[in-house]
Amino acid sequence: MTSLTHIAAQLAAEKKSAEVTDWAARIGWVVGLLLFIALVYWLMRQGWKWRGALQSGLPALPAAPERAGAARQVMTGRYHGSTTAGQWLDRIVAHGLGVRSRAELTLTDAGVEVVRPGASDFFIPQAALREARLDKGIAGKVLAEGGLLIVTWEHGGTLIDSGFRSDAAAEHGEWVTALNHLINTTEGAR
């Protein structure tokens, strides 16, 4: 019996609990992960700046004229960005066109005024409008078919598609009709 007690005591004395946390290794992994995230963020920022530099030939965005005329229609919603026309993944970032934001569109006889809190406002003159349609996607945003109002316009010799989504999606069809009517009226007068 003593030998059995002696063996149990000897086993209990030899057992050591494992170290609960290896703090040096844990801190090393956390620091490494934070450095990796910082590197990825820096690379993304450099890519955004590089894209803006490539598009620096695009002239400054026009401001709304003081006498733009009476508002025909007003839409509140979101501005999802602009791309080169027909290339829904080629985002334009120059002059703040790549910044997503809330937006208020106002259709007048002079064109479309885009007011964006927290981002640069811009104006699309009537003569620059080319087409309005419903689509399902623009760079970085894909919705159900017909979920985006796409306005095609010319700026500095470049055709641009700008994507908007109304707070009330039922307005999209009315906007397409009104914009295309304005474009067709303008083309007939040229």
Order of alpha helices (4+ residues) and beta strands (2+ residues): alpha-alpha-beta-beta-beta-beta-beta-beta-beta-beta-beta-beta-alpha
